[in-house]
Amino acid sequence: MIADQVAEDRASTPGAEQRQPDITDVGSMMADLGERARTFIRQQPVVAVLAAVGAGYLVARVLSRRMT
């Protein structure tokens, strides 16, 4: 009986229904992210290269520690 009431309360609360992202929404978000990245790289190419080098270095360090 109590479990039924809890289930009803959860179903009636706002936001209980979470919307799953559509594949078109995900594609749109990825396209937007790609465009923002391209814009940043065009505006600040040195910073972008240094960030990529730094990220690659960190990934290599983490992976090399896992291999040993």
N, C-alpha and C positions, 0 to 999 in steps of 0.2 A: 504494500500500500504506500509506504513512504517513498519507495523507489519510483513509483508512478508519479508522485507529486514532484519529485526532483526532476524527472525527465520532462514533465510539463513545464516546470519553471525554466529549465534550460532552453527549451524550444521557444518559449515566449519572450525571452530576453532579446533586446536588440543586439544585432551582431552575432547571434547564434549561428545564423546561416553564413558561412564563410564562402565567398565566391572564389571558385578555382579560376586561375588565369587562363584565358583562351590562348591557343597557339598563336593567333594573330596578335594578341596583346604582348606576348613574349617576343615575337618577331619585331614588333614595333619598338619595344623597349631596347632590344639589342641593336636595332638600326640607329636609334637615338644615341645610345652609348657609343657606337662606332663613329658616328658623326662628331660627337663631342670630343672623342679621342683624336680624330683627325684634325679638328680645329685647334686643340691644344698643341699637338705636335707641330702644326704649321706656325703657331704663334711663338712657341718656345722649344725649338728643336734641341738645344743643348741640354735643357732640363729633362726633356723626354729621354734622351740617350743616356744621361747619367742615372735617371730613375730605372731604366731598363737594365743597365749594367749592375746597379745596386741590387735590384730584385733577382737577377740571375746569379749574382754572387751569393746572396742569402739562400736561394734554393739549392745551389751547389753545396754549400756548407751543410745544410740540413740533410741532404741526400747522402753526402759523403760520411756523415756520422752514423747514418742508418746502415750503411754498407759494411762498416767495420764492427 
